[in-house]
Amino acid sequence: MNAFVGVREQLLTQEQLKELLQSTSNQPNYYFLRWPHKVSGIVEELPEEFPSPEGQMFNGDRELRWKQQK
């Protein structure tokens, strides 16, 4: 297994983040989203209220996390 940790210098727009999450793999993806007042639990589809201030997408080979910068 090759591990990689990266940070993106330029912030993504909401649309760019959604496109990135949906284009990362042809495997089933799972999402765990966090808001100040709730968490989504593990879900297979991005909810209507996406984006969340922070969350993660994962599948059998990768994980991608995001956190909103203030």
C-alpha positions in Angstrom: 0.0 0.0 0.0 1.3 3.4 -0.9 0.2 6.2 1.4 0.0 9.8 0.4 -1.0 12.9 2.3 -1.5 16.2 0.5 -2.9 19.6 1.1 -4.2 21.8 -1.6 -2.9 25.3 -1.7 -5.8 26.8 -3.6 -9.2 26.4 -2.1 -11.9 24.5 -4.0 -15.4 25.9 -4.7 -18.4 23.8 -3.6 -18.9 22.6 -7.2 -15.2 21.6 -7.6 -15.3 19.6 -4.4 -18.4 17.8 -5.5 -16.9 17.0 -8.9 -13.7 15.7 -7.2 -15.6 13.5 -4.9 -17.7 12.0 -7.7 -14.8 11.4 -10.0 -12.3 9.7 -7.7 -13.2 6.1 -8.3 -15.4 3.6 -10.1 -15.8 1.7 -6.8 -18.7 2.3 -4.5 -17.9 5.4 -2.4 -19.1 6.1 1.1 -19.4 9.5 2.8 -19.4 10.8 6.3 -20.3 14.4 6.6 -20.1 16.8 9.6 -22.0 20.0 10.4 -21.9 21.9 13.7 -25.3 20.5 14.7 -25.2 16.9 13.3 -23.4 14.2 11.4 -24.7 12.2 8.4 -23.6 8.8 9.5 -22.1 6.7 6.7 -24.1 7.2 3.5 -23.7 6.0 -0.1 -24.9 9.2 -1.8 -24.1 12.9 -1.2 -27.1 14.4 0.6 -29.1 17.4 -0.8 -27.6 19.6 1.9 -24.0 19.1 0.6 -21.5 20.5 1.1 -20.7 20.1 4.8 -18.0 22.1 6.6 -16.0 18.9 6.9 -16.2 15.3 6.0 -14.7 12.4 4.2 -15.2 10.1 1.3 -13.8 6.6 1.3 -13.8 3.3 -0.5 -11.8 0.1 -0.7 -8.6 1.9 -1.9 -8.7 5.5 -0.8 -9.9 8.2 1.5 -10.3 11.9 0.9 -11.0 14.4 3.7 -12.0 18.0 3.6 -12.4 20.8 6.1 -13.7 24.3 5.5 -11.1 27.0 6.0 -12.2 30.2 7.8 
